[in-house]
Amino acid sequence: MRKALYTGQGRGGSLQAILAAMEPELYSLVVGCQTDQPLYEAFPAKRVLHGDIRGAMLPKGEWVRRWQSVLQQPGLNEKRAAYIHIPFCQSKCLYCGFFQNYSQLELENAYIDRLIAELKLGAGSPYLSVPVNAVFIGGGTPSSLSPANAGRLLKAIRTYLPLTNDCELTWESRVHDLVPAKMENWLENGVNRVSIGVQSFNTKVRQAAGRLDNREAILERLAALSGYNQATVIIDLIYGLPYQTHQVWLDDIALLKTAAVDGWDLYQLNVYENSALKKEMDAGRLPAAANVREKAELFAAAHHVLSGWPVAQISVCHWAKTSRERNMYNIMAQQGHTMLPFGAGAGGKAGDFSIMQEQDIKRYMQRIDSGEKPIIMMTASPASANLHDAVKNQIKLGYLDINQLAAEFDPRIGELEALLALWEKNGLVTWESRIVRLTVAGQFWYVNLMQSVLECINALLHGAWSWEMQQGVVPG
């Protein structure tokens, strides 16, 4: 039986009293550690976000009826996005924790048939008649699709989803798939934003992680895609990979200045317990990945370089180099807008419900063949969902405005000032007028800050502390 680390009782206590009642173990996770090196030592570990206070799980027998009820709701004047999942990859990257299926043309053909059929389900219903502002085709690796199947899918999206005139249509790709036959097919069928998993420009680092193309090929293919002048080009870089020294990382960042890209994300490496990367490192076939301190140094080094460039930091991990990058889908997702899910393993939000869809491809296709939305989980959105979305959005954008949150949701949120004062003392935030801004250290630890704020709000408003929320730490 787990020992309760929070001993406070009931509602209405001040946040200072709630924090004072915590055992040291929980206090260090929530508030952090007093240190003069917050970039490295602000918290004992990086945490996984479990910020949502889960709504009630609906009985399986109600899922279809509830979905049909949603479809009949009148369309509201709201922003909407759609997520479409492609669960195939040509190869498996060593660090990946999301791999599902290797690409096989016959299975791919059958899957796209069903995905198009799913897009038809409910098309034209009142709820699905509201214009969609952003579509994200993710995976997996959507670029692994054959040109014929990619074209079929993209045509179906434009046929069965009412897209706005300026809809952001994002297609995820790997570098190796940036070839004319594929790129021209995507662009001809409406793709206007391509997100590419580069991870590193360094050939040795890439090949150790299971990526195929060398530095020269990456730059050439990015230039070829950008040369069409039809799509925003976004890339992901990962810091903390094996063989990725401080200088290798600085070289990666320097290349962003001249590479043919409109923006980028910088993500830290997570080493998943059952990943091929961990097995290779444990066996001594690859050197260890960076630890938390080393990742912090890499993040801060990148931030220092980028702060001197004429680029816009539009979230704690995303930068725009040109005005073409809107990052619309990601911003809408973190703000909690409607997210229509399509495909095996897709998740989303519609009406007052959060939805997860069948991940197994065979079961997914069987359920589509029976004419039903392939839902495997549906929960009713909790009353606190809008508040949680607002908190997560603000922190992801690098600030927190507790006065706005208190005025919009509940005056007791103002009690967070006690927590922010401690974080200011520890070098994680600074006050700017009536809001706090995350320092570079705060941005590195932003998930910890987000998790702690949500936990403290839950304790303030409901007198409860969730064990699910306490326990998660980032692997590696």
RAJO-V781092 format. One record per backbone hydrogen bond with DSSP energy under -0.5 kcal/mol. CO is the residue of the C=O (numbers start at 1). NH is the residue of the N-H. If there is no record, write none. Layout:
co=CO nh=NH
co=CO nh=NH
This chain:
co=5 nh=7
co=5 nh=23
co=14 nh=18
co=15 nh=19
co=16 nh=20
co=17 nh=21
co=19 nh=22
co=21 nh=7
co=23 nh=27
co=24 nh=28
co=25 nh=29
co=26 nh=30
co=27 nh=31
co=27 nh=32
co=33 nh=35
co=37 nh=40
co=37 nh=41
co=38 nh=42
co=42 nh=33
co=46 nh=474
co=48 nh=50
co=52 nh=54
co=56 nh=380
co=59 nh=62
co=60 nh=63
co=62 nh=66
co=63 nh=67
co=64 nh=68
co=65 nh=69
co=66 nh=70
co=67 nh=71
co=68 nh=72
co=70 nh=73
co=71 nh=127
co=76 nh=78
co=79 nh=338
co=80 nh=133
co=80 nh=134
co=81 nh=340
co=82 nh=136
co=83 nh=342
co=84 nh=138
co=85 nh=87
co=86 nh=88
co=86 nh=140
co=88 nh=141
co=89 nh=103
co=91 nh=93
co=93 nh=96
co=94 nh=277
co=101 nh=89
co=104 nh=108
co=105 nh=109
co=106 nh=110
co=107 nh=111
co=108 nh=112
co=109 nh=113
co=110 nh=114
co=111 nh=115
co=112 nh=116
co=113 nh=117
co=114 nh=118
co=115 nh=119
co=116 nh=120
co=117 nh=121
co=120 nh=123
co=122 nh=125
co=126 nh=129
co=127 nh=130
co=128 nh=162
co=132 nh=164
co=133 nh=168
co=134 nh=82
co=135 nh=137
co=135 nh=170
co=136 nh=84
co=136 nh=138
co=137 nh=172
co=138 nh=86
co=141 nh=144
co=142 nh=145
co=146 nh=150
co=147 nh=151
co=148 nh=152
co=149 nh=153
co=150 nh=154
co=151 nh=155
co=152 nh=156
co=153 nh=157
co=154 nh=158
co=155 nh=159
co=156 nh=160
co=157 nh=161
co=161 nh=163
co=162 nh=132
co=164 nh=167
co=167 nh=169
co=168 nh=135
co=168 nh=170
co=169 nh=192
co=169 nh=193
co=170 nh=137
co=171 nh=195
co=172 nh=143
co=173 nh=197
co=174 nh=177
co=175 nh=178
co=177 nh=179
co=179 nh=182
co=179 nh=183
co=180 nh=184
co=181 nh=185
co=182 nh=186
co=183 nh=187
co=184 nh=188
co=185 nh=189
co=186 nh=191
co=187 nh=190
co=192 nh=232
co=193 nh=171
co=194 nh=196
co=194 nh=234
co=195 nh=173
co=196 nh=198
co=196 nh=236
co=198 nh=200
co=199 nh=238
co=202 nh=206
co=203 nh=207
co=204 nh=208
co=205 nh=209
co=206 nh=209
co=206 nh=211
co=207 nh=210
co=209 nh=94
co=214 nh=218
co=215 nh=219
co=216 nh=220
co=217 nh=221
co=218 nh=222
co=219 nh=223
co=220 nh=224
co=221 nh=225
co=222 nh=226
co=223 nh=227
co=224 nh=228
co=225 nh=228
co=226 nh=229
co=232 nh=194
co=232 nh=234
co=233 nh=262
co=233 nh=263
co=234 nh=196
co=235 nh=265
co=236 nh=198
co=236 nh=199
co=237 nh=267
co=239 nh=269
co=240 nh=290
co=241 nh=244
co=243 nh=245
co=245 nh=249
co=246 nh=250
co=247 nh=251
co=248 nh=252
co=249 nh=253
co=250 nh=254
co=251 nh=255
co=252 nh=256
co=253 nh=256
co=254 nh=257
co=255 nh=258
co=255 nh=259
co=259 nh=261
co=262 nh=321
co=262 nh=322
co=263 nh=235
co=264 nh=319
co=265 nh=237
co=265 nh=267
co=267 nh=239
co=270 nh=272
co=272 nh=275
co=275 nh=279
co=276 nh=280
co=277 nh=281
co=278 nh=282
co=279 nh=283
co=280 nh=285
co=280 nh=286
co=281 nh=284
co=291 nh=295
co=292 nh=296
co=293 nh=297
co=294 nh=298
co=295 nh=299
co=296 nh=300
co=297 nh=301
co=298 nh=302
co=299 nh=303
co=300 nh=304
co=301 nh=305
co=302 nh=306
co=303 nh=307
co=305 nh=308
co=306 nh=309
co=309 nh=311
co=311 nh=313
co=312 nh=314
co=312 nh=320
co=315 nh=318
co=317 nh=266
co=318 nh=314
co=318 nh=315
co=319 nh=264
co=320 nh=312
co=322 nh=325
co=324 nh=326
co=327 nh=331
co=328 nh=332
co=329 nh=333
co=330 nh=334
co=331 nh=335
co=332 nh=336
co=332 nh=337
co=333 nh=336
co=338 nh=81
co=339 nh=349
co=340 nh=83
co=342 nh=85
co=343 nh=346
co=346 nh=357
co=348 nh=355
co=349 nh=339
co=350 nh=353
co=352 nh=381
co=353 nh=350
co=354 nh=379
co=355 nh=348
co=356 nh=376
co=356 nh=377
co=358 nh=345
co=360 nh=364
co=361 nh=365
co=362 nh=366
co=363 nh=367
co=364 nh=368
co=365 nh=369
co=366 nh=370
co=367 nh=372
co=368 nh=371
co=373 nh=375
co=374 nh=358
co=377 nh=356
co=378 nh=58
co=379 nh=354
co=382 nh=385
co=384 nh=388
co=385 nh=389
co=386 nh=390
co=387 nh=391
co=388 nh=392
co=389 nh=393
co=390 nh=394
co=391 nh=395
co=392 nh=396
co=393 nh=397
co=394 nh=399
co=395 nh=398
co=396 nh=316
co=398 nh=438
co=400 nh=402
co=400 nh=436
co=401 nh=405
co=402 nh=406
co=403 nh=407
co=404 nh=408
co=405 nh=409
co=405 nh=410
co=410 nh=413
co=411 nh=414
co=412 nh=415
co=413 nh=416
co=414 nh=417
co=415 nh=418
co=416 nh=419
co=416 nh=420
co=417 nh=421
co=418 nh=422
co=419 nh=423
co=420 nh=424
co=421 nh=425
co=422 nh=426
co=423 nh=428
co=423 nh=429
co=424 nh=427
co=428 nh=439
co=430 nh=437
co=432 nh=435
co=435 nh=432
co=436 nh=400
co=437 nh=430
co=439 nh=443
co=440 nh=444
co=441 nh=445
co=443 nh=446
co=445 nh=448
co=445 nh=449
co=446 nh=450
co=447 nh=451
co=448 nh=452
co=449 nh=453
co=450 nh=454
co=451 nh=455
co=452 nh=456
co=453 nh=457
co=454 nh=458
co=455 nh=459
co=456 nh=460
co=457 nh=461
co=458 nh=462
co=458 nh=464
co=459 nh=463
co=460 nh=12
co=466 nh=470
co=467 nh=471
co=468 nh=472
co=475 nh=271
